[in-house]
Structures are given as C-alpha cells and as structure tokens.
Amino acid sequence: MEFKYGNGQKAYLSAIKDLHDKSIVAYVLGHANNNSLVFKTLELDNERLQAKLNGLNPIEFRTKAA
C-alpha cells in the first residue's frame, strides 16, 4: 500500500493479514516498495510464529534468541 506525505514523498506498507480473524500479524513501513520490504515483513512474522511455537511472546523470544 502506498501513502503520500510531505512534499511528494511516499511511504510503503507491507503487511501480513491473518485470514482467520482478519487481524494484521506483521507489518513494515518503508520508503521503497521492493523485495527487501516484503522479506523484512516475512522475517518479522517468522519471529512471531517461532515465539508462538516456543510459548513465548515475541519480545521474550528476541531476548532469548540473541
């Protein structure tokens, strides 16, 4: 999704939506609509899923994985 702001600047939103409850489960905001933006969103959601599998919330997971 593209957003225009300021003096002709653009921001892009990459989001992953849960099809069961229609909530946004991961999102990244960037200045370019490219593969990097999409892969960052997928990485964020993968972290969330790994944390869920390990019974941790995402903040706890990041702390223990580091």
Secondary structure as GFF3:
##gff-version 3
##sequence-region A 1 66
A	DSSP	beta_strand	2	5	.	.	.	ID=ss1
A	DSSP	beta_strand	9	17	.	.	.	ID=ss2
A	DSSP	beta_strand	24	30	.	.	.	ID=ss3
A	DSSP	alpha_helix	35	53	.	.	.	ID=ss4
A	DSSP	alpha_helix	58	65	.	.	.	ID=ss5
###
